[in-house]
């Protein structure tokens, strides 16, 4: 998404041996040595099964349909932005360090009573459903995904915000040991995003906990992320640990990094180019074809009313 000029002595992160592969070398060597080394090396612990697995696949909500084929799962899983694990797209083999249990969401700010809730306790309080959604990246590529989750409005109701709350601020985990990309000091960690209360309670705004009929893959932002299909993908913050109800517009991650190119809104508009490239078309992942980009990513009927009277604001970037 963004490119920075590195000093001559800096090694690109993508060239580093993934931590999981480095650690797993002992298991590989042990298996090859046979009985001579049996028991001499510690076994690599298998990850605990996801305790929410029985909730998937969830029933599909037929109100959310697509006019495109779904992106193949493998193509989707192997092409992701998740800067906590690196700035290239091939982070799927580097996300093993993301530990999704235990996982706690902290709710604070302008609510009746701040609280914390574990992800599995939260899943007992909401109704999961599957929705077929478009996903449009600001880099001008797109996917179509069968997300599983629950309307953000359900979470808003559970949090009981006060009338003073005008925005919701979402925050990703902050743990450089778990997300080694957070060791890169030029990024404004942790990842922060925000929505207005009206956007958050729109029917399209979805808290995502699964995809392709199973719990969310780590590279998708497990165990819980946001998806707002009418906005560029960077708005859909991943691996959320904190949700704050506030009265001032949050300053998001990319806005803090490069305000000349990114603002708060990030609504999709093919007629408004990014400062460095056009948004008129998009490449469909898995098909290697370009198609015209649609206003609000094709969801204008559901969301255009949110922005009436804001013609003088930069609601696109």
KELUM-365220 format. One record per residue (C-alpha): chain; x, y, z. Coordinates in steps of 0.5 Angstrom, whole numbers, plus 500, padded with zeros to 3 digits. Layout:
c/X/Y/Z
A/X/Y/Z $
...
REM end
This chain:
c/X/Y/Z
A/500/500/500 $
A/506/505/502 $
A/513/505/500 $
A/519/508/504 $
A/526/509/502 $
A/530/504/506 $
A/537/506/508 $
A/543/502/505 $
A/544/497/511 $
A/537/496/512 $
A/534/489/510 $
A/527/488/507 $
A/523/485/513 $
A/520/480/507 $
A/528/477/507 $
A/528/475/514 $
A/526/468/516 $
A/519/467/519 $
A/520/466/526 $
A/515/460/526 $
A/520/457/521 $
A/526/458/525 $
A/523/455/531 $
A/520/449/527 $
A/527/447/525 $
A/528/443/531 $
A/522/439/530 $
A/524/438/522 $
A/531/436/524 $
A/528/431/530 $
A/524/427/525 $
A/529/426/520 $
A/534/423/526 $
A/529/418/527 $
A/530/414/534 $
A/537/416/535 $
A/535/423/537 $
A/528/421/539 $
A/526/425/545 $
A/532/429/545 $
A/529/435/542 $
A/522/438/545 $
A/516/437/541 $
A/513/443/538 $
A/506/445/541 $
A/500/444/537 $
A/496/450/537 $
A/489/449/541 $
A/483/448/537 $
A/479/454/536 $
A/473/454/542 $
A/468/457/537 $
A/469/452/531 $
A/462/449/533 $
A/459/456/531 $
A/461/455/524 $
A/458/455/518 $
A/453/460/520 $
A/446/461/516 $
A/447/465/510 $
A/443/472/510 $
A/440/472/503 $
A/439/480/504 $
A/446/481/502 $
A/448/478/495 $
A/453/479/490 $
A/454/480/483 $
A/461/477/482 $
A/464/470/484 $
A/467/469/491 $
A/474/470/491 $
A/477/463/492 $
A/479/462/499 $
A/486/460/498 $
A/487/466/494 $
A/484/470/499 $
A/488/467/505 $
A/495/468/501 $
A/494/476/499 $
A/493/480/505 $
A/495/487/508 $
A/497/486/516 $
A/502/491/517 $
A/503/488/524 $
A/506/482/521 $
A/510/485/515 $
A/509/490/509 $
A/508/485/504 $
A/502/481/502 $
A/505/474/503 $
A/504/474/511 $
A/500/468/511 $
A/506/464/513 $
A/508/469/519 $
A/502/470/523 $
A/503/464/527 $
A/505/468/533 $
A/498/471/533 $
A/495/468/539 $
A/488/468/539 $
A/486/465/546 $
A/485/468/551 $
A/483/474/547 $
A/479/480/551 $
A/476/486/549 $
A/476/492/553 $
A/470/497/552 $
A/471/504/555 $
A/469/511/554 $
A/462/514/554 $
A/459/508/556 $
A/454/507/562 $
A/459/502/565 $
A/466/500/562 $
A/467/493/562 $
A/472/487/559 $
A/469/481/555 $
A/472/475/553 $
A/471/473/545 $
A/468/467/547 $
A/463/470/552 $
A/462/475/547 $
A/460/470/542 $
A/455/467/546 $
A/451/474/547 $
A/450/475/539 $
A/447/472/533 $
A/452/470/528 $
A/450/470/520 $
A/454/469/514 $
A/454/475/509 $
A/457/475/502 $
A/461/482/501 $
A/465/486/497 $
A/472/488/499 $
A/476/494/496 $
A/483/496/497 $
A/485/503/497 $
A/491/500/493 $
A/486/498/487 $
A/485/491/488 $
A/478/487/490 $
A/476/481/493 $
A/469/478/495 $
A/468/474/501 $
A/463/470/505 $
A/464/473/512 $
A/461/471/518 $
A/460/475/524 $
A/454/480/527 $
A/452/487/526 $
A/456/492/529 $
A/450/495/532 $
A/449/489/536 $
A/455/490/540 $
A/454/498/540 $
A/447/496/544 $
A/451/491/548 $
A/456/497/550 $
A/450/502/552 $
A/454/508/550 $
A/451/515/552 $
A/448/520/548 $
A/455/524/548 $
A/458/519/544 $
A/459/521/537 $
A/464/516/534 $
A/467/509/536 $
A/475/508/536 $
A/477/501/535 $
A/484/499/537 $
A/488/493/535 $
A/493/489/540 $
A/500/492/541 $
A/505/487/543 $
A/511/487/538 $
A/513/480/541 $
A/506/477/538 $
A/506/482/532 $
A/514/483/530 $
A/512/489/525 $
A/510/493/531 $
A/518/494/532 $
A/518/498/526 $
A/518/505/530 $
A/516/509/524 $
A/509/507/524 $
A/504/510/529 $
A/502/503/533 $
A/497/501/535 $
A/493/501/529 $
A/487/505/530 $
A/481/506/526 $
A/474/510/527 $
A/467/511/525 $
A/461/515/526 $
A/456/513/531 $
A/451/513/524 $
A/456/509/520 $
A/457/504/526 $
A/449/503/527 $
A/448/502/519 $
A/446/495/517 $
A/452/494/513 $
A/457/495/518 $
A/459/488/521 $
A/464/485/526 $
A/467/479/523 $
A/469/473/527 $
A/469/468/521 $
A/470/467/513 $
A/469/461/509 $
A/465/457/514 $
A/470/457/519 $
A/473/461/525 $
A/477/467/522 $
A/484/466/519 $
A/489/469/523 $
A/491/473/517 $
A/484/476/516 $
A/485/479/523 $
A/483/473/528 $
A/479/473/532 $
A/475/479/531 $
A/475/485/526 $
A/471/490/523 $
A/468/490/516 $
A/465/496/512 $
A/464/494/505 $
A/463/501/502 $
A/470/504/505 $
A/477/502/503 $
A/479/496/506 $
A/484/499/511 $
A/478/502/515 $
A/476/495/517 $
A/481/494/523 $
A/483/487/525 $
A/485/483/531 $
A/481/488/535 $
A/482/489/543 $
A/479/495/545 $
A/473/499/543 $
A/472/506/546 $
A/466/511/545 $
A/468/518/544 $
A/466/525/542 $
A/472/527/538 $
A/473/524/531 $
A/479/519/532 $
A/485/520/528 $
A/487/513/524 $
A/493/510/523 $
A/494/512/516 $
A/492/519/517 $
A/497/519/523 $
A/502/516/518 $
A/501/520/512 $
A/495/526/513 $
A/497/528/506 $
A/494/522/503 $
A/489/519/508 $
A/483/522/512 $
A/478/519/516 $
A/472/517/512 $
A/475/513/506 $
A/469/512/502 $
A/470/509/495 $
A/469/513/490 $
A/472/512/483 $
A/472/519/481 $
A/477/521/486 $
A/484/519/485 $
A/489/517/490 $
A/494/522/490 $
A/499/517/487 $
A/494/513/483 $
A/487/512/480 $
A/481/509/483 $
A/477/508/477 $
A/478/501/476 $
A/480/495/480 $
A/484/488/479 $
A/479/482/482 $
A/484/478/486 $
A/484/471/483 $
A/482/473/476 $
A/487/478/474 $
A/482/482/470 $
A/480/490/471 $
A/473/492/472 $
A/470/499/474 $
A/470/501/481 $
A/463/503/483 $
A/461/509/488 $
A/461/507/495 $
A/463/500/492 $
A/456/498/490 $
A/453/500/497 $
A/451/507/495 $
A/443/505/496 $
A/445/503/503 $
A/450/508/505 $
A/449/515/501 $
A/444/518/506 $
A/450/518/511 $
A/453/523/508 $
A/448/528/506 $
A/450/535/507 $
A/457/534/507 $
A/459/535/500 $
A/464/540/502 $
A/468/535/507 $
A/473/530/504 $
A/469/524/505 $
A/473/520/500 $
A/480/520/503 $
REM end
